[in-house]
Amino acid sequence: MILEILTYPNKKLFTRSAEVTEFNSELHNLLDDMYETMRNSEGIGLAAIQVGVAKRILIINLVNEDGEQNKADLLEIINPVFELKQGETTFQEGCLSVPGYYEDVKRAEFVRVRYQDRFANKQVIETDGLLAIALQHENDHLDGHLFIERIGFNKRKKFDKEYKKNKQKDK
């Protein structure tokens, strides 16, 4: 089922998500619905809070060398804990909850994340590149933050101005 994606400035997006304690069919259904929703919106990642569920759940499905998203590459990450962040890189990010806006964001270049999968199995991932960026971006959602909070004062002023202008057009 395709879920509604909350968009800025919805206050729920600024909610800190709670740990998942029950790994059951309800969780599995949510993960499946999040995947359908993300694919339908042509995204590469989605946090549960973006569909109004304040639980520490995120999914990421990057595009492969052939330019396709393969479900076999889907990462379902529950209760993530960042054990290591190293280096620094800048990457242009966008967000399904801030449609149409893209900006350069500084993040750690390499990360190690401990998490659980849909069956509560403990997992660890060590990565860099786009996957490291996506993990940090989606985890920010779980902590109640959007990427526009990381772009610096002047760029944020520019974003706020563009957002207000676009809101006026929509009326």
BELFEN-V674427 format. One line per field, one symbol per residue. phi: phi as a letter, one per 20 degrees, with the letter a starting at -180 (. if undefined). Layout:
phi->???
This chain:
phi->.eefefcgdgfffdefeegedddcffffffgffffgffffeledbbdgffdndecfcbcbbfeegemdedgfefddddlfceebccmbbcbfdcbfecfnccbfcebfeccccebdefdmffcccdbcmfffffgffffggfencdfffdenfffffffgfffffffffff
